[in-house]
Structures are given as C-alpha cells and as structure tokens.
Amino acid sequence: MGPKATVIYDADCGFCRVSLALLLSWGRQRALRPLPLGSPEANLLLADLTEAERDASWHLVLDDGTRFSAGAAVAPALSLLPGGHIPAALFARFPGATERTYRRVAAHRGLLGRFVPARARRWADRVIARTPYP
C-alpha cells in the first residue's frame, strides 16, 4: 500500500524531524510520506499560501488534494496510522484545544529543539531517509 498523505515539514527543525519520525515509525505501513518545506513539490502543493503561511506550521496533504495545516492536521494524520482512530477522535473532538496546543508548541520549537539530543535527531534523520519521496 502506498502513501495516503504527504507530510510537509521543516527539515531544519530538530524537534520537527523527531516528531515526524515518531509518526513515520508508528505508521509502518507507510501511510505518510515526508516532504521538506521549500522543496519544489512542497512549493507546488502549498502554492496558494504565502511563504509565511507555509513556514508557520506543518501541513498534511491527502492524496485527494485536501490539505490540513497546524493543529487541524493532527487528527487526520493520526487517523491514517494503525490504532490512531481513537486519539484522532479525541483531537477532532477538541479542535480549539488542539490548535492552541499546536501553536504553543510551534512557537517554542526552537527552545524545545535544544532539548532534543543529537542522537535522537540522527535517529529521526535515518527514519525520514528510509521513507522515500519522489
């Protein structure tokens, strides 16, 4: 089974890479395909957004072209993972809280990234590299 969605992420953010690697590891059936922000395909998928909007969060683009960004992407991404329907339903039930929490974490990702050990970032890079994208 091929990917069902593309995750567009900040490849320069250690915290972002580790978070993505956790999702990719959870979804061993490869439902998610990583794509770095700023890549030609990511720019095409996000063409209607300003550069600031692109850089402000992660984005989940389903194979049908539906796009979710920031906290709104959490539930749909989790729903694609094995056993993810229950946490996805919880996040979907409280979209305001999910968005606020996402925004708080995103606003502090640089600080949070300082607490991510180099070993964890190397592991994340290996996980992401093993999940091919064209």
Number of C-alpha atoms within 10 A of each C-alpha: 6 9 16 15 23 23 25 27 23 21 17 10 15 24 26 22 25 21 14 25 23 14 19 23 16 16 18 12 14 20 19 27 21 25 23 19 22 17 11 11 15 20 16 11 16 19 11 10 12 10 13 8 12 21 15 15 20 23 28 25 23 17 11 8 11 9 18 18 18 18 23 20 23 22 22 22 25 21 15 19 20 12 12 16 16 12 14 19 14 12 21 18 12 10 15 13 13 20 18 13 14 17 16 11 14 19 13 11 16 14 12 15 17 11 11 13 12 12 9 15 20 14 15 23 17 12 19 22 12 10 17 11 14 6
